[in-house]
Amino acid sequence: MQTALRTSLPETELASRANFAPHARVVREERPAQTIGLPLSISGLRKSFGDNEVLRGIDLHIPAGQFVAIVGKSGCGKSTLLRLIAGLDKIDSGSISFGDEVRTEDIRVMFQEPRLLPWARVLSNVEVGLGRDRASKDAHARAEKALTEVGLADKRDQWPSVLSGGQKQRVALGRALVSRPRVLAFDEPLGALDALTRISMQRLLERVWRDQGFTAILVTHDVAEAVALADRVLVIDEGRIAHDVVVNTARPRERGSAELAALEGSILSHLLSADDRT
């Protein structure tokens, strides 16, 4: 099982070192006050596409309700890992298990593209997330509640074409939340947004995670985003977990703080050193 670690180096030294695991100490993790999330255990996970072995033996445990970010250079396997967790691809070998019986609606994915139905109004797009429960008597009420949670209750009757990029992603988030998932996987959902909208969406993701207590798994290229949002950051390199760090900073986090900047600098140094090896 992976051990979540955080460095005990001084900040000035931390920012200049790529490999700080030997100097690390185990620390306390923050969780939502209440959690509906599922724990996740991965053992010996491997996945190849033809002759390209993308994942080369992933061993990982994620406690229920934890917010985990996965970073790595392009092609390292982070999105493949997310898709395997979400059941969108089949594993070649190894295992992925949850701590309880899993229903389809327990695991949801939010992608970089909103993937809204252009012929359906906002409320109907959110109802799609209910799946087989879409025909239930309370479907409208549940969808309206999800829209309220993402701050778009006043857009319920709008067409997707009139929404901004950030609003479309809020609708996509509402669609993912409406079924009250126990695991929510984010595949770079904020990558196409402008800087200010992205920060606003980051705060929204953190708020709904804390309110609902699902297990969150975020794939991102943005290391600053990872340390701002996650309890724990995993660095994938050459198909393996090369780095596993707990971000033990109180929430709400102060973006640009010395501690977050130090952690970001260390992770970036590791990623840049991985590029130098290729």
C-alpha positions in Angstrom: 0.0 0.0 0.0 1.3 3.5 -0.8 2.2 5.6 2.2 1.2 9.3 2.0 4.1 11.5 2.9 5.0 15.1 3.3 8.5 16.6 3.5 10.0 18.0 6.6 12.7 19.9 4.8 12.9 23.7 5.2 11.0 25.5 2.5 14.1 27.0 0.8 15.7 23.6 0.5 12.4 21.9 -0.4 11.9 24.0 -3.5 15.3 22.9 -5.0 15.0 19.2 -4.4 13.3 16.8 -6.7 13.4 13.7 -4.5 12.4 14.4 -0.9 10.9 11.0 0.0 13.9 10.0 2.2 13.3 13.2 4.3 9.6 12.7 4.7 7.3 12.1 7.6 3.8 10.7 7.9 1.3 13.5 8.7 -2.4 13.8 9.4 -4.8 14.1 6.5 -7.8 16.3 6.2 -11.2 14.9 5.2 -14.8 16.3 4.9 -16.7 16.2 8.2 -19.0 13.6 6.8 -18.2 11.2 4.0 -20.2 9.0 1.6 -17.0 8.2 -0.3 -15.7 4.8 -1.1 -12.2 3.6 -0.3 -10.2 2.4 -3.2 -7.4 -0.2 -3.3 -5.3 -1.0 -6.4 -2.9 -3.8 -6.6 -0.4 -4.7 -9.4 -2.4 -2.8 -12.0 -1.0 -3.0 -15.5 -2.4 -1.7 -18.8 -0.9 -1.8 -22.3 -2.1 -0.5 -25.7 -0.4 -2.7 -28.2 3.3 -2.8 -27.5 3.1 0.3 -25.3 2.9 -0.6 -21.7 1.3 2.5 -20.1 0.9 1.3 -16.5 3.5 -0.9 -15.1 2.3 -2.1 -11.7 0.3 0.4 -9.7 -0.2 -0.2 -6.0 -2.3 2.4 -4.3 -4.8 2.8 -1.5 -7.1 5.9 -1.3 -9.1 6.2 1.9 -12.8 7.0 1.7 -13.5 10.7 1.2 -9.9 11.7 0.3 -9.2 14.2 -2.5 -6.3 12.9 -4.6 -4.7 14.7 -7.5 -2.7 12.8 -10.2 0.0 14.7 -12.2 2.6 13.7 -14.7 3.9 14.6 -18.1 1.8 13.8 -21.2 1.5 10.1 -21.9 2.6 9.0 -18.5 -0.7 7.1 -17.9 -2.6 9.3 -15.5 -5.7 9.5 -17.6 -5.5 5.8 -18.3 -5.4 5.2 -14.6 -8.5 7.4 -14.1 -10.4 5.6 -16.9 -9.6 2.2 -15.3 -10.8 3.3 -11.9 -14.0 4.6 -13.5 -14.5 1.3 -15.4 -14.3 3.0 -18.8 -11.4 0.7 -19.9 -10.6 -2.9 -19.0 -7.5 -3.7 -17.0 -4.9 -6.2 -18.3 -3.8 -7.5 -15.0 -4.0 -6.6 -11.3 -7.1 -5.5 -9.4 -9.1 -2.4 -8.5 -11.5 -2.8 -5.5 -13.8 -0.6 -3.5 -14.8 -1.2 0.1 -18.4 -1.8 -0.7 -20.7 -3.1 -3.5 -20.5 -0.6 -6.3 -23.5 0.6 -8.4 -23.2 2.4 -11.7 -24.3 5.7 -10.2 -21.7 5.4 -7.4 -18.8 6.4 -9.8 -19.0 9.4 -12.1 -16.6 11.1 -14.4 -16.3 14.8 -15.3 -14.3 15.4 -18.5 -12.5 18.4 -19.9 -15.3 18.9 -22.5 -18.7 19.5 -20.9 -20.3 17.1 -23.4 -23.8 18.7 -23.0 -26.7 17.7 -25.3 -27.3 20.7 -27.5 -30.9 19.9 -28.1 -31.7 19.7 -24.3 -32.1 22.6 -21.9 -29.9 22.9 -18.9 -32.2 21.1 -16.4 -32.6 18.2 -18.8 -28.9 17.9 -19.3 -28.5 17.6 -15.5 -31.2 15.0 -15.4 -29.2 12.8 -17.8 -26.8 12.1 -14.8 -29.7 10.3 -13.1 -29.5 7.4 -15.6 -32.2 4.9 -15.0 -33.7 7.2 -12.2 -34.4 9.9 -14.8 -38.0 8.7 -15.0 -38.5 8.9 -11.2 -41.0 11.4 -9.8 -38.3 13.4 -8.0 -36.0 13.7 -11.0 -36.8 17.4 -11.6 -36.3 18.2 -7.9 -33.0 16.4 -7.7 -31.7 18.1 -10.9 -32.8 21.5 -9.6 -31.0 20.8 -6.3 -27.8 19.9 -8.2 -28.1 23.1 -10.3 -28.4 25.1 -7.1 -25.3 23.5 -5.7 -23.3 24.6 -8.7 -24.8 28.1 -8.7 -26.9 27.8 -11.9 -30.5 27.5 -10.6 -31.4 30.6 -12.7 -30.2 28.9 -15.9 -32.4 25.8 -15.7 -34.4 26.7 -18.9 -31.4 28.0 -20.9 -29.9 26.2 -24.0 -26.3 25.1 -23.7 -25.4 27.3 -26.7 -26.0 30.5 -24.7 -23.8 29.5 -21.7 -20.2 30.6 -21.2 -17.4 27.9 -20.9 -17.4 28.1 -17.1 -21.2 27.8 -17.0 -21.2 24.7 -19.3 -18.7 23.1 -16.9 -20.9 23.9 -14.0 -23.7 22.1 -15.7 -21.5 19.2 -16.4 -20.6 19.2 -12.7 -24.2 19.3 -11.7 -24.9 16.3 -14.0 -22.1 14.4 -12.2 -23.4 15.3 -8.8 -27.1 14.7 -9.3 -26.8 11.0 -8.6 -24.8 11.6 -5.4 -21.7 9.7 -6.4 -19.4 8.1 -3.9 -16.4 8.4 -6.2 -16.1 11.4 -8.6 -13.2 11.3 -11.1 -12.1 14.6 -12.8 -10.2 14.2 -16.1 -8.7 17.7 -16.5 -12.1 19.4 -16.3 -10.8 22.9 -16.0 -8.0 22.8 -18.6 -9.9 24.8 -21.2 -11.0 27.6 -18.9 -9.5 31.1 -18.5 -7.5 31.8 -15.4 -10.1 33.6 -13.3 -12.9 31.1 -14.3 -10.6 28.3 -13.4 -9.9 29.6 -9.9 -13.7 30.0 -9.4 -14.3 26.4 -10.5 -11.5 25.1 -8.3 -13.3 26.7 -5.3 -16.6 25.2 -6.4 -15.0 21.7 -6.7 -13.5 22.0 -3.2 -16.8 23.2 -1.8 -19.0 20.4 -3.2 -16.4 17.8 -2.2 -16.5 19.1 1.4 -20.3 19.3 1.4 -20.9 15.9 0.0 -17.9 13.9 1.1 -17.3 11.8 -2.0 -13.9 10.4 -2.8 -12.3 12.7 -5.4 -9.7 11.8 -8.0 -8.4 14.7 -10.1 -6.1 14.3 -13.2 -4.5 17.6 -14.0 -1.4 19.1 -15.8 -1.5 22.1 -13.4 0.6 21.4 -10.3 -0.6 24.6 -8.6 -4.1 23.3 -9.0 -3.2 19.9 -7.6 -1.6 21.4 -4.4 -4.4 23.9 -4.0 -7.2 21.3 -4.1 -5.9 17.9 -3.1 -5.2 16.2 0.2 -2.6 14.2 -1.6 -0.7 14.5 -4.9 0.5 11.5 -6.9 3.2 11.9 -9.5 3.1 9.2 -12.3 6.3 8.6 -14.1 7.1 5.8 -16.6 3.8 4.0 -15.6 4.5 3.9 -11.9 3.8 6.1 -8.9 7.1 7.9 -8.4 6.0 10.4 -5.8 3.2 10.4 -3.2 2.8 13.6 -1.1 0.2 14.8 1.4 -0.6 18.5 1.3 -1.3 19.1 4.9 -2.3 22.7 4.7 -5.5 24.1 6.3 -8.5 24.8 4.2 -9.4 27.2 2.6 -5.9 27.4 1.3 -4.0 30.6 0.5 -2.9 30.3 -3.1 0.6 31.6 -3.5 1.6 30.8 0.1 5.2 29.9 0.8 4.2 26.3 1.8 2.2 25.6 -1.3 4.8 27.2 -3.5 7.5 25.0 -2.0 5.5 21.8 -2.6 4.6 23.0 -6.1 8.3 23.7 -6.8 9.4 20.3 -5.6 6.9 18.4 -7.7 7.7 20.5 -10.7 11.4 19.8 -10.2 10.6 16.1 -10.2 8.6 16.4 -13.4 11.3 18.4 -15.1 13.9 15.8 -14.1 11.7 13.1 -15.5 11.7 15.0 -18.8 15.5 15.2 -18.8 15.7 11.4 -18.6 13.6 11.0 -21.8 
